[in-house]
Amino acid sequence: MAVEQPPAQTPAQTPAQTSAQATAPARPGEQTRIHNIGYRNYDGPRLGRAYARRSLYSQSLRGAYGLGRSVKSKVLPMLLFVVMCVPALIMVAVAVATKAKDLPVDYTRYAVIMQAVIGLYVASQGPQSVSRDLRFKTVPLYFSRPIETADYVRAKYAALASALFMLTAAPLLVLYVGALLAKLDFTDQTKGFAQGLVSVALLSLLFAGIGLVISAVTPRRGFGIAAVIAVLTISYGAVSTVQAIAHSQDSTSAIPWLGLFSPITLIDGVQTAFLGASSSYPGEVGPSSGQGVVFLLVALGLIAGCYGLLMRRYRKVGL
């Protein structure tokens, strides 16, 4: 019977021999190793550009109110939303308690009165929507595949405009429900509510475009906030001041045309001409129907111009 012999033991290596083996060059057959780590091709559904565009829109819309972000990010947009709705709740309570025959403020006038809050919201959320992508250079990653420049711009524009529409339409809904609870005339209130929705929809598109164009210029969020506030506030203050001077000097014919040079007075002119609103210009000297056509064309031109500038800006960013 054969007895298995134990393997021969190799003599222990000295540290010098071990170091020499470690530093010796590898033989040609040992330089390359192929490891099967289980990678495989993706064979699931490919959702394409439309899905990516919808995802970017929903993510940007949620971000406009701080949803999905830190608690600190939710404070300002939610606070501004509450500030927009509280005056409407007070007006409704007064109308119900006093059994008034009409609301204290027209639906089309509410956004004009609260334009400072709307401007602050645009200044805070416009840069938040686009400045971080520019600052951290994530825009080229969006454009790599499958989303394109137009998809990015449309998603961001639609998201901020939708957030603004929610901000401005919510208090109108509060007024409308309160008016029905106060048993005011249903036909008049429904007509006024519809006119108010058209007005704030146009305002949302215009303010969102202006806010995004200004915010896309700089990756610094603080600079974007200051620039948006300056453009919206200074333009409104300057136009209102010059209109007041023109009214004091009986130059009433110039008052409507001056409203073309500020976003909020531009919207006021459009709703005065076409939506039956009372003008907030000095002396309530609003544009006529003919002048209103010019106001509407300027508003639509500004919206289209903002979209075009955003497209031009992000074509360069994606290079």
Disulfide bonds with the S-S distance in Angstrom:
none
